[in-house]
Amino acid sequence: MQKILGYLRKCVQRYNMLSDGDRIAVGVSGGKDSMVLLYGLSLLRRFIGIDYEVIGLTIDPGFGGTPGDYSPTEDFCLEHGIKYHIERTQIGEIVFDVRKESNPCSLCARMRRGALHNTASDLGCNKIALGHSFDDTIETFIMNLFNEGRLGCYSPVTHLPDRDITLIRPLVLAPEKEIRRCAVRNELPIVRSVCPADGHTNRQKTKEFIAGMERQDKGFKDRIFGALVRSGIDGW
């Protein structure tokens, strides 16, 4: 966990992500990234010198019209004294069963973002922490370049003026392999995705492409990330 806390602290300080009095909703899908972020932020507050509050927030898409089982996450939060909220939705049913979307990921992501923002506001949170990693950042940059023909990525810190909420991504300096190692070593409970499109997305193809390039040319990922940071685009 020490390595992850180091990445978190560096990122928080570099991008001035946290302030005293922040009430932060951590978007928890149940996967390794979000669980490491939730646990990491709950530990970081003990020594970083910033007084903030952490709330785990899960948007349950209700795939197949069935509520998801997040009891392992609930038990973990109870054990570690972390507040936790599940917002049940019909997003999965609408996207896959009602509308039968041929490209479900785009609509699903938009609906889940909307639900996340609304629920965080209802919980009195002024910030939302998302578990995007170093690898996710590279993948998004490559997808925007190859699929949309533009240079861009999400920002480490994004303010949403219409909701007066700020999105932060405290794990963007942490490699996925370190996040995975942290989740295993700390025996964090993982809720597996039951999304029908899981493993068959454009992001998965991009992930495989980048992994192949990294095998052929060591340092490929570091150079892409370095170029993004040096460019200064999108708040980097």
Buried (B, 14 or more C-beta within 10 A) or exposed (E): BEEBBEBBBEBBEEBEBBEEEBBBBBBBBBBBBBBBBBBBBBBBBEEBEBEBBBBBBBBBBBBEEEEBEBEBBBEBBEEEEBBBBBBEBBBBBBBBEEEEBEEBBEBBEEBBBEBBBBBBBEBEBBBBBBBBBBBBBBBBBBBBBEEEEEEBBBBBBBEEEEEEBBBBBBBBBBBBEBBBBBBEEEEBBBBEBEBBBEEEBBEEEBBEBBEEBBEEEEEBBEEBBEBBBEEEBBEB
